[in-house]
Amino acid sequence: MGSVVVDTLIDLIKIIPFLFLAFLIMEYLEHGINKKRNVLKNKKVGPLVGSILGVIPQCGFSVAATNLFASRVITIGTLLAVYLSTSDEMLPLLITGGANVKTIVFVLLIKIIVAIIFGYLIDFLFFKEKEKNNFSICLDEDCHCEEGILKSSLIHTLKIGFFILITTFALNLLIHYLGEDKIASILQKNNFFGPFLASLVGLIPNCAASVVITELYLKGVITTGMLIGGLLTGAGLGLLVLFKVNKNKKENILILLSLYIIGSLVGVLIDLFHIVF
């Protein structure tokens, strides 16, 4: 129980700076500054920038991007690009676990390339050119925005941070008692449906998902396709925050399904063509 509490607090501490930064940007834009030209919402560069930022270890950028998307500061394609490229705990684990440089580079490149392709594709299919910024989060949470953007950003951060603390603790507790061995027994090696199962595990809105997937790969329990499938869907706490702050539930489900389908199919293709890093 003690380790679960510590892991939960560490996860929260890692996220807080990104949460505060995201809300600060939202407040900055809401107060009428720089509304004429919103670079963050530019569908020509958004998915590219999002895919690169997402690779940075930890899931902070996925959480920040989620809040920006909920306020329509960034596009749905940019958000999906961040989710697909989010590396969470994967990169430090591959490095400390003895993975060779070639493996690490290939994993990162695949995540970035897939994120860029589908980020632009989703924007092409669903982006609404005239969609306006929506700062309903401020109205819903009574953040006292009139008292300054720093104070209101801090209030938003504390409220969402508390929500993350409670839900992350519950998820960490579940994963702790479920155990890595149980998950490993589900993800059977050389199973055609392995990438579908691994992608499902990756959807767990918790940093532990990427840890389990990466460790099982390093131990030789799962295939390369299962690794990629699980890592592509592993958006960390981003999905958890998405269902909290974005009021459009149909949109949330669309993003969730898109993430799962992309991760599963890419994983299946990698195993089908016997691609090994």
N, C-alpha and C positions, 0 to 999 in steps of 0.2 A: 504493500500500500504506500509506503514511504517513497519508493522509486516512482510510482505513478504520480504522486503529488509533485515531486521534484520535476519530472518530465513535463508535466502540465504547465508549471510555472515558467520553465525554461522556454517552452513553445510560445507562451504569452509574451514574455520579455522580448523574444526575437521579432514578434509581430508588431508590437506597440509603435516603434518608430515609423514603420511603413503606414500604419493606420493613420497616425497623426499627420504624416506628409500628404496622404490622399485627401483627408478632410480639409487640410490647409489649402490645397489646390482648389477644391470644390468651393470653399468659402471665398477664396480669392476671385474666382470666376463669377460667383453669385453676386458679389458686391459691385459688379459692373466693370471690373478691370479686364482689359484685353478680350472683350467679347467679340470684337469685329473679326479677329483672325485667330481661330482656335487651332493651333498646329496639332494638338493632341488628337483632334477629331478628323484629321486629314486621312482619308482612306487610302491615299497614295503611299504614305509612309508609315501609317499606324501599325499594320501587321508586321512590317519589317522590324520596326523599333521594338514592338512588343515581344517578338520572338527572340530577340537578342537579350533584352532585359530579363526575360523569364528564365534564361539559363543560369543566371547568378544564383548560387546556392541559397537554400531556405525558400519558404513559400511567401515571403513578404511582398514580392511584387504582384503575385496573384491576388493577394488580399487588397492591395492598393488599387490594382486595376479593376477589381470587382466594384469597389466603391465609386470609382470614376465612371465605370460603365452604368451603374445604377442612376447616376446623374446625367448620363448621356454626354459625358465629357470625351469619352472614347467610343469607338464603334464596336459592334458585336464581333467583327472579324479580328480586331485588335485584342479583345478580351480572350477569344478562343486561341489566338496565337500565343498569348502569355500562358494560358492554361497548358497548352500542348508542349511548350518548351520548358515549363517550370521543372527545375531539377531537384528542388527540395533538398533532401539529405543524400541524394544519389551520388553527386560528385565527390564529396569528402569521403564517402564510404568506399567508392571505387579506388580512390587514391590510397587510403589507409589499408584497404583489403588486398593490395598487391596486384590490382589489374594493370595490364601493360598500357603504355601510352596510346597505342593503336586502338585498343578497345575503347578507351575514354574518349578519344577524338571522334571515332565512328558513332558512338552513342550520342554525343553532343550534336554532331552534324546532322544525324537523322532527325533528332528532335527539332532542330532549327529549321531544316528543310521542310519537314512535314508541317510545322507551325506556319511557315511563310505561305506555303501552297494553299492550305485550307483556310488560313486567315483571310487571304485575298479572295478565295472562292466564296466564302461565307459572306463577305462584304458585297461581292458582286451580286449575290442572290438575294440578300436581305437588307442591305443598307438603304436607309431612307434619307435622301439628300436634304430634305427640309426638316428633319427631326430636330427639335429644339432641346437645349439643355433642360434638365428636370431636377430641381433641387428640393423635391418634396421631403427628403430625409430631414432637412432642417425644420420644415413645418411640422412634421410628424413627431419629432423628438423634443420640441420646445427648447432649443439650445441657446436661447438668448443671443441671437446673432447680432442684435443691435449693440451689444456691448463689446464688439471687436472680434476679428476673425481668430485670434489666438485662443481666446477663452472658449468660443463656440466650438473650435476644432478639438480642444481638449475635452470638452463635455461629450462630443460625439465619440471620441476615442475611448473614453472611459466606459461609456454605455455599451458600445460594440465589444470592447475588450472584456467586459464582464460576461457578456453572452458567450464569447469564445472560450473564456475560462471554464464556465460550467459545462458546455458541450464537449470541449476537448477532454476534460477530466472524465466524463462519462465514456467517451470513445477510447481513451487510454486504458481505462479500467476494463472495458470489454475486450480489447486486444490483449491486455495482460493476462486475463483469465482464459481467453481462447487459446493463446499460445502459438508460437511460430511453428511448432511441430504439426499442429492441427491444420494450419494454413498450408503447410508444405504437403501434407497428405492429400489435400484437395487439388493442389496444383501438380498433377502427375506429369512427369517428364515424358516427352514424345507423344503427348496426347493432342490430337488435332484441335480439340476445344480448349486447349491450354491457354492460348492468347485471350480467348473470350473470358475465361475465369480470372486470369491475371489482370485484365483490364477492369474487371469488376472489383477486384481487390484495390486497384489503384484509385478507384472512385471514392474510397473511404476518405472523408474530409479530415485527414489527420496526417501529420508528418511521419507517423509510424508506418504508413502504407509503403512509402518509398524505401524505408529502412528494411522492411521484411522482403520486398521484391528484390532489392539489390543484394541482400545477404544470401538469399536463396540461390541467386544466380552465381554469386561468388563460390558457393558451396557445390555448384554443379547440379542442383536440384531441378532447376527450370531451364528452359531453352532460351535462346537469344530472342526469338519472337515474343515469348512470354515476358521477358525483361522489358523489351521496347513497348509492348502493349500496356503493361502495368505502369511504366514511367510516363507514357503519353497521356494517360488518363489521370495521373497523379498530380492534381492541381493543389494539393495540400488543403489549407483552410479556406481557399478561395471559394469553393463550391458551398461550403457552410455559410459563409458570409453572403454569397449570392442569394440564397433562399431567405436570408434574413432581411437584406436591404432592398432587393429589387422586387417591387410589388407585382410585376407581370409574371405570374406563375407559369403560364404557357411558354413564355420566353425562356424561363429558367429550365424547364423540362426539355425544350428544344436544344439548349446549350449542353445539358447533361447527356442527352441521347447522341448528339453530334460527337461529343468528346468520346463516348463509349464506342460508337461505331467506327470512328477513325482509328482509335487505339487498337481495337480488335482486328480490323481488316489489315492494318499495317503489320501487326504482329503475325497474323496468319501468312501474309505474303513473305515475310522474312523467313519463317519456318518452312514454307512451301518450297522456296528456292534454296533452302539449306544455307542461308547466310550466317556465317559464324565470324565473330570478331576475334 
